[in-house]
């Protein structure tokens, strides 16, 4: 195992703590009765309430000043300064808790529990005067050091911040510690979901759960993830949508059902796409897509008010207003508005020619529906900033939507577009089993042409429709994308705790080759390995004098009297080549 010098030192401190009889990972309860935020918010008004506090958190800074010290503890709510005085921590003759444990064996990142009372320092900072200290968890890896400076105007500048996106997403646990401001997006995400859930519950709709592993995938145009069930010896798919199962529940007699679900689509990744994502789907009997549009406006307006206290939300350099009513375009109106071309009567060949003239990407697998979707996605979506409903889609684009009551060739469908991206999709749901079968069969033909996102034919779902499904309005809202808008987050990875990442590159060090290349004598290798030094950078980063002393000690410990002692000149030579 490759360990840095800091990691070696921390492990040595761990051993020293254990030798002192201190368990660095205790199992028993540490009672917490306050938080950093509560102290900052309430102490001035009610100081008598903070005469005996117990708080736990991660040590983020430390200033040792002889027999007294200051440290900063960070809990879930923020940071609080703690004052440690040796004689208060160690009232008896044994001063090891302060002199040895606190001053020498603790490190930045360690999780500590303190008890004491709250007071205000001479500089006016609210702090805890600690009367007891307990080690709750020893940190074996150093945190990235993020330093803050404040200028005369009170502006805070952060130095050496943990800002590399790949590192932040891969090690979210570190990101949350050293960049606590990122928590706000995730707190708002939870509040967003709770706001929607309370809205739907107040309407009387039932929250349900449907299968994630499905024998057939359906409910959306997407490529699935495939797996195998050993006991049943059958192929299963991770669901790409919940739609077909939720509709089965409408057939079964429920008037309104919804599900917050994890769905999975084996597609490309971008700042708007993650293969694992969250959406809420809602189906309500005896309603249509016009009714559902009004519900979406009302619900999202409520979400904005619950999160921000206003319908106006700052997103990048735009201010998006979710106040009802939202603007509405039909699909063909939007395309004509932004391109000047009326495609409403075009066949597939004409659409292909239009794509060419507009420089819209396409391929031979695309049918009429996909071509229209490409034109809209390339030439219309980028212009839609304020929440806008796009309605009345071509039938080829919507295999699960009901034919339009007044417009032949179209279906009763809408999407809500906001900040240039779709945030929801909804239909007057198709409940004609014969028409549904025909559209599934058309999807099968597209699949034969090479369209990997074409839907499959689900016989059980068709059987359910044949028993009779009432007129139904259905809705799907992408929680991740809506959260991006509501939290002003530029990437979907910023609103998912643990987004999907490429495998981490692990460099395997061949210490023999490395040591030989540095000119290190072979008989010295065992001593270096015992010191947890495996790589050239470890040799380079360790002070030459310290390494000299450590090797001298290890030579004695291993009783290698026959091995010539390493010299300072030798070590300096290694470091030049490392």
Secondary structure by P-SEA (a helix, b strand, c coil): ccccaaaaaaaaaaaaaaaacccccccbbbbbcccaaaaacccccccccccbbbbbbcccbbbbccccbbbbbbcccbbbbbbbbccccccccccccccccccccccccbbbbbbbbbbbcccbbbbbbcccccccccccccccbbbbbbcccbbbbbccccccaaaaaaaaaaaaacccccaaaaaaaaaaaaaaaaaaaaacccccccccccccccccbbbbbbbbbccccbbbbccccccaaaaaaaaacccbbbbbbbbbbcccccccccccbbbbbbbbccccaaaaaaaaaaaaaaaaaacccccccccccbbbbccccbbbbcaaaaaaaacccccccccaaaaaaaaaaacccccccccaaaaaaaaaacccccccccbbbbcccccccccccccccccccccbbbbbbcccccccccccccccaaaaaaaaaaaaaaaaacccccccccaaaaaaaaacccccccccccaaaaaaaaacccccccccccccccccbbbbbaaaaaaaaacccccaaaaaaaaccccaaaaaaccaaaaaaaaaaaaaaacccccccccaaaaaaaaaac
